[in-house]
């Protein structure tokens, strides 16, 4: 099956606690005072494919994006009047005035009394986005027609600064209301799903996607992308999860590490989920939404061996990119030295 954008579900697994230390934790939990005082990335409370039900209020920055009354994408609250989502959630043929945003949602078919609905004022797609599948710059800022007040179930996530790195093997959580299988919708009452996934290095992800390629549907992973998931598949984001958050916890706060962008089918082997790295667009977001604070934080863990991460004997994708780079640099140096007669 060819590449499918995540415009419809998630297959999520058990959420495990992952506490990481921060070198500048105060930035990650700075008060947001417009529209109500709240700490970004801190919930008020203490089935993506293969996933499990979330709890009400567990992911208060998760937003539901509807078109003509039907769920189409996820999004993430970053400020009282602003969301982050995927640019491909707004194809040119869809008029903006037919979209509706719901905040504080948990079960889409069993709406709670504290649900908040808003209309969209404008959508700012990143200039590098081209409306092509797998395009770089697949990120958009959504301005609501009026700001939302923060509550127990509606709170913003923290945004990483451009220098923030989420190391290989770090476990993060993707959330959404998308399909639980490629062609199977999330059943009623459509409870928000969550799935814990490890970060995969971009070079390893490129190698995984190069296995059994479809010549008519090549996969290109750009430097503004990141991957998370499992080489064996089975647990993944899916159609309907597009635009939703990949949330990573550092210290006491959650940061928006990535935005669900695309993948090849859902939960297929060697086809982990692909996300747009929020840090790659931190400066652009800050320019368009000056009131957001960018968090300069550092995870305390070192990148893990991806051979251990995937628990596989296949060595095609297990060679460290740094070792490969060093090899080619050494080879080039020897060649130059030979040409000039120094060896």
C-alpha positions in Angstrom: 0.0 0.0 0.0 1.3 3.5 -0.8 2.0 6.3 1.5 -1.1 7.5 3.4 -1.3 10.7 5.3 -2.5 10.6 8.8 -5.9 12.2 8.0 -8.2 9.7 9.7 -6.6 7.2 13.6 -3.9 6.0 16.1 -2.9 2.6 17.5 -1.7 3.5 21.0 0.0 1.4 23.7 0.2 1.7 27.5 1.5 5.0 28.6 4.4 4.6 30.9 6.0 7.3 33.1 9.2 8.8 31.7 10.8 11.4 33.9 13.7 13.3 32.5 15.7 16.1 34.1 15.8 19.6 32.6 18.7 22.0 32.6 16.3 25.0 32.4 13.1 23.7 33.7 11.6 27.1 34.5 11.2 27.8 30.8 9.2 24.6 30.3 6.6 25.5 32.9 6.3 29.3 32.4 2.9 30.7 33.3 0.6 31.5 30.5 -1.5 34.4 31.7 -3.6 35.3 28.7 -7.0 33.7 29.0 -6.3 32.2 32.3 -3.3 31.2 34.4 -1.9 27.7 33.6 1.4 26.0 33.3 2.2 24.8 29.8 2.7 21.1 29.4 1.3 20.2 32.8 -2.1 18.4 33.0 -4.3 19.4 36.0 -4.7 15.8 36.9 -1.7 13.9 38.2 -6.6 3.3 20.4 -4.3 4.6 17.9 -3.2 1.2 16.5 -2.2 -1.0 19.4 -3.0 1.8 21.9 -5.3 2.3 24.8 -7.8 4.7 26.1 -6.6 8.0 27.6 -8.1 9.4 30.8 -10.2 12.6 30.8 -8.0 15.6 31.1 -4.8 13.6 30.7 -3.8 15.4 27.4 -5.5 18.9 27.8 -3.6 20.3 24.8 -5.2 17.8 22.4 -7.6 19.4 20.0 -10.2 17.9 17.6 -10.4 19.4 14.2 -13.7 18.9 12.3 -14.7 19.6 8.7 -18.5 19.7 8.0 -19.1 18.2 11.4 -16.7 15.2 10.9 -13.4 14.6 12.6 -10.5 15.0 10.1 -7.4 15.8 12.1 -5.9 16.5 15.5 -4.2 19.7 16.6 -2.4 21.1 19.7 -3.1 24.1 21.8 -0.1 26.4 22.3 -1.7 29.7 23.3 -5.2 30.9 24.1 -5.9 31.7 20.4 -3.4 29.5 18.6 -3.1 25.8 17.6 -0.4 23.8 15.8 -1.4 21.2 13.3 -0.3 19.7 9.9 -0.6 21.8 6.8 -2.1 19.0 4.8 -5.2 19.0 7.1 -6.3 22.1 5.2 -6.3 21.2 1.4 -7.1 24.1 -0.9 -10.5 22.7 -1.8 -11.7 22.9 1.8 -13.1 26.4 2.8 -11.8 27.5 6.2 -15.3 28.6 7.3 -16.5 24.9 7.3 -14.0 23.9 9.9 -14.8 23.8 13.6 -12.4 23.2 16.5 -13.3 21.4 19.7 -11.2 21.8 22.8 -11.4 19.8 26.0 -12.8 16.8 24.0 -12.4 13.3 25.3 -15.1 11.0 23.8 -16.2 12.5 20.5 -19.5 10.7 20.5 -20.2 11.5 24.1 -19.4 15.2 24.5 -19.0 16.5 28.0 -20.5 19.7 29.4 -17.1 21.4 29.6 -16.4 21.0 25.8 -15.5 24.2 24.0 -16.2 24.8 20.3 -14.5 27.5 18.3 -14.3 28.7 14.7 -11.1 29.4 12.8 -10.0 32.9 11.8 -7.0 32.0 9.7 -4.6 29.3 8.9 -0.9 30.0 8.3 0.8 27.2 6.4 4.6 27.1 6.4 5.9 28.6 3.1 7.9 25.4 2.3 4.8 23.2 2.2 3.7 22.3 -1.3 0.4 20.4 -0.9 2.3 17.2 -2.0 2.3 14.0 0.0 5.3 13.8 2.3 6.2 17.5 1.7 8.6 19.2 4.0 7.1 22.1 6.0 3.9 20.1 6.7 3.1 22.3 9.7 0.4 25.1 10.1 -0.6 27.6 12.7 -4.3 28.0 13.3 -5.7 31.2 14.8 -9.1 30.9 16.5 -11.7 33.6 16.0 -11.6 34.2 19.8 -9.3 33.0 22.6 -10.2 30.1 24.8 -10.0 30.2 28.6 -7.8 27.6 30.2 -9.6 25.0 32.4 -8.9 21.7 34.0 -9.3 20.0 30.6 -8.0 22.8 28.3 -4.3 23.7 28.7 -1.4 24.5 26.4 1.6 22.3 25.8 5.2 23.7 26.0 7.1 24.4 22.8 10.8 23.4 22.4 13.3 25.9 21.3 15.2 25.3 18.1 18.1 23.8 20.0 16.1 21.2 21.9 16.9 17.6 21.0 14.8 14.5 21.7 17.4 11.6 21.7 17.0 8.3 20.0 15.2 5.9 22.3 13.4 8.5 24.3 9.8 7.4 24.9 7.1 9.9 23.9 3.3 9.7 23.5 1.2 10.2 20.4 -2.5 10.8 20.9 -5.6 11.1 18.7 -9.0 9.9 17.5 -7.9 8.3 14.2 -8.4 4.8 12.8 -7.4 1.8 14.9 -6.6 -0.1 11.7 -5.9 1.2 8.2 -9.6 0.8 7.3 -11.2 0.6 10.7 -12.5 3.7 12.5 -12.3 4.2 16.2 -15.5 2.8 17.6 -18.1 4.8 19.5 -17.9 6.6 21.8 -14.5 7.5 20.1 -12.4 7.8 23.3 -9.1 9.6 22.9 -6.3 7.1 22.3 -2.7 7.2 23.5 0.4 5.3 22.4 3.9 5.4 23.8 6.6 5.2 21.1 10.4 5.5 21.1 12.1 8.1 19.0 14.0 6.7 16.0 17.1 8.3 14.5 16.4 9.9 11.1 19.2 7.8 9.4 17.8 4.6 10.8 14.3 5.7 9.7 15.5 6.3 6.2 17.1 2.9 6.1 13.9 1.2 7.3 11.8 3.0 4.6 14.4 1.9 2.0 13.5 -1.8 2.6 11.1 -3.2 0.0 10.5 0.1 -1.7 7.7 0.9 -4.1 9.4 2.4 -7.2 6.2 4.3 -8.1 5.8 5.7 -4.6 9.3 6.6 -3.2 9.5 7.9 0.4 11.7 10.9 1.1 12.4 11.9 4.7 13.5 15.5 5.0 15.6 17.0 7.8 12.6 18.7 9.3 11.1 15.3 10.0 11.5 12.8 12.8 10.3 9.2 13.3 8.9 7.3 16.2 7.6 3.8 16.5 8.7 0.2 16.0 10.5 -1.6 13.2 8.1 -4.5 13.6 5.1 -2.2 13.2 1.8 -3.1 14.9 1.7 0.1 16.9 1.4 3.4 15.1 -0.5 6.6 14.3 -3.0 6.2 11.5 -5.5 8.1 9.3 -7.3 10.8 11.4 -4.3 11.4 13.7 -2.7 13.9 11.3 -1.8 17.2 12.9 -1.9 15.7 16.4 0.8 16.0 19.0 3.8 13.8 19.7 4.3 14.8 23.4 7.6 14.2 25.2 8.1 14.7 28.9 11.2 16.5 30.2 11.3 17.2 33.9 7.8 18.0 35.1 6.4 19.3 31.7 5.4 17.9 28.3 6.8 19.4 25.2 5.5 19.2 21.6 8.3 17.3 20.0 6.5 16.5 16.7 3.3 16.9 14.6 1.8 13.7 13.1 2.5 14.1 9.3 2.6 10.8 7.3 3.4 7.2 7.0 3.2 4.2 4.7 -0.1 2.4 5.7 -0.6 2.1 9.5 1.5 -0.2 11.7 3.4 -1.8 8.8 6.8 -3.3 9.4 9.7 -1.0 8.7 7.4 1.9 8.3 7.3 3.9 11.5 5.3 7.1 11.9 6.8 10.3 10.5 6.4 13.6 12.3 7.4 17.2 11.6 10.0 18.3 14.2 8.5 21.3 16.0 11.9 22.5 17.1 12.8 22.9 13.4 10.1 25.6 13.2 10.4 27.1 16.6 11.6 30.5 15.3 8.8 30.6 12.7 6.2 29.9 15.4 7.7 32.5 17.7 7.6 35.1 14.9 3.9 34.4 14.1 2.8 33.9 17.8 5.1 36.2 19.9 3.3 35.4 23.1 4.4 31.8 23.2 7.5 30.9 25.3 10.1 28.6 23.9 11.6 26.1 26.3 15.4 25.5 26.4 15.5 22.1 28.1 17.8 19.1 27.9 16.8 15.5 28.4 19.1 13.7 30.8 19.3 10.4 28.8 21.9 9.6 26.2 20.8 8.3 22.8 20.3 4.5 22.9 21.7 1.9 20.6 19.0 1.4 17.9 20.0 -2.3 17.6 18.9 -2.6 21.2 15.9 -0.4 20.6 14.6 -2.6 17.8 15.8 -5.9 19.3 16.7 -7.1 15.8 19.6 -9.0 14.3 19.3 -7.1 11.0 22.4 -5.0 10.8 21.4 -3.0 7.8 20.2 -0.1 9.8 22.2 -0.6 13.0 25.5 1.1 11.9 25.9 4.3 13.8 25.7 7.3 11.3 28.7 8.9 13.1 30.8 5.9 12.3 29.8 5.9 8.7 30.6 9.6 8.4 34.0 9.1 10.1 34.8 6.2 7.6 34.1 8.3 4.6 36.0 11.3 5.9 39.0 9.0 6.6 38.7 7.5 3.1 38.6 11.0 1.5 41.6 12.2 3.5 43.7 9.2 2.4 42.7 9.8 -1.2 43.7 13.5 -1.0 47.0 12.5 0.7 47.7 10.0 -2.0 47.0 12.6 -4.8 49.5 15.0 -3.3 52.1 12.3 -2.6 52.1 12.6 1.1 51.5 8.9 1.7 
